[in-house]
Amino acid sequence: MDLDYFIQYTALEIVCVIFVFGFIFRITFSAFSVIRGSRGKTIRLRYILTVFLRALMPFHMAAAKRPFYALVRYVFHAILIVVPIWYSGHIYLWDQYGIEGSITALPDAWIDGLTLILLSISIYFFMRRMLWKNARRNTTISDYLLITLAAMPFLSGYLLSRETLVHLPFFGDHMETLHVLTAEVMILMAAFLFCRVRIDERPCTGCATCELNCPTGALAAEDKGNRRFFTYALYHCICCGTCVGTCPEYAAELRHFIGGAGYFQMLSRQTICSVEISACQRCGVLFAPEPQIVKLRDTIKEDYLLLCLRCKRETAARRSSLS
């Protein structure tokens, strides 16, 4: 068995099996988490149906806050699905594998156009993370790697269909193998690709708006000692973007990550952020997140800002009696 045959047939079958089993596993546990989280709801069936419907439109609750970015994301992910399924060359290969269906291929000109759009969006994602300060601050090498791995099958497929590099010895002989290999890497990446909420502690004020508005309870806030901890349940999350859309500080975001650890986080919660809680200067009781107090002091200079509600009322009453 030569290397080209192994990559184009054996390895492709293995990768597809891994992807299918991973997809079934994740769908099963996501459904289990939603059903489990419906306990205590007044109308459980309505809650479950609502959550599943919202899961079909990830990031939709953040679209109003970042409309252009949301639109670009939707187009990018739609092309990731449409081109591999409705390309005539792929449909022919499925027939060769015995996977016959009634799918009608899109015109090759459409496929080429969609491919160029996806490659252009990939460049936009790269430039956005390199040039925009807020995006660059939270970008890691893995983010660039994800964009590259997603774009490579489309780039290699476009070059293969156009026979662009056939005059070069290596590419002319192995371009099809390179295309299949990059596709396998992308499929394998998708099998271990998860989307999760991330909260940047630098701008976060601990207001818990994200937790209060989370429709599934994926985010939770709990005060322990003098700190407020935000925990996150991966399989409760439907990636609706509510936390992104409601966060006043732009601290919450949805981020992709690759790793098998996500498969073992079915019932667990991870701490993703924590902030210190301020103590009242008069009575010492803990009453508000420290970052909130710091931010408010930029505009409000009154000392009562550092007091809890009870002490504020006492101070107000004392001042009223003196006047």
DAZI-V645772 format. One record per residue. NEAR is the number of other ideal C-beta (glycine too) atoms within 8 Angstrom. Layout:
BEGIN
NEAR, NEAR
END
This chain:
BEGIN
4, 5, 6, 8, 9, 10, 13, 10, 8, 9, 11, 12, 8, 8, 12, 9, 8, 10, 12, 8, 8, 11, 9, 8, 9, 9, 8, 8, 10, 11, 9, 10, 12, 14, 8, 7, 9, 11, 6, 3, 7, 3, 6, 9, 6, 7, 10, 11, 8, 9, 13, 10, 8, 11, 11, 6, 8, 11, 14, 10, 11, 13, 12, 6, 7, 8, 8, 6, 7, 13, 9, 10, 9, 9, 10, 12, 8, 8, 13, 10, 8, 10, 13, 9, 8, 10, 13, 9, 7, 9, 11, 8, 8, 10, 9, 6, 6, 5, 6, 5, 5, 3, 7, 5, 8, 10, 6, 9, 6, 8, 13, 10, 8, 11, 13, 9, 10, 14, 12, 8, 12, 13, 8, 9, 10, 10, 8, 9, 12, 8, 6, 8, 5, 7, 9, 10, 7, 10, 9, 5, 5, 8, 11, 10, 8, 12, 11, 9, 11, 12, 11, 11, 13, 12, 10, 12, 12, 13, 11, 10, 9, 6, 6, 6, 9, 8, 4, 7, 5, 6, 11, 10, 6, 9, 13, 8, 11, 10, 12, 11, 10, 13, 12, 12, 11, 12, 11, 11, 12, 8, 11, 11, 10, 10, 9, 11, 14, 10, 12, 12, 8, 5, 7, 12, 12, 12, 8, 9, 9, 15, 10, 6, 9, 11, 9, 10, 8, 11, 12, 10, 11, 7, 9, 5, 4, 6, 10, 13, 11, 15, 12, 14, 14, 11, 11, 11, 12, 13, 9, 12, 14, 12, 13, 14, 11, 10, 11, 7, 8, 8, 13, 11, 10, 13, 10, 9, 9, 9, 7, 6, 6, 11, 9, 7, 11, 9, 5, 7, 7, 8, 9, 9, 11, 9, 13, 10, 14, 11, 9, 13, 6, 7, 7, 5, 8, 8, 9, 8, 13, 11, 11, 11, 12, 8, 8, 9, 9, 5, 4, 6, 3, 5, 6, 8, 9, 8, 11, 11, 6, 8, 11, 10, 8, 8, 10, 9, 8, 8, 8, 7, 6, 5, 4
END
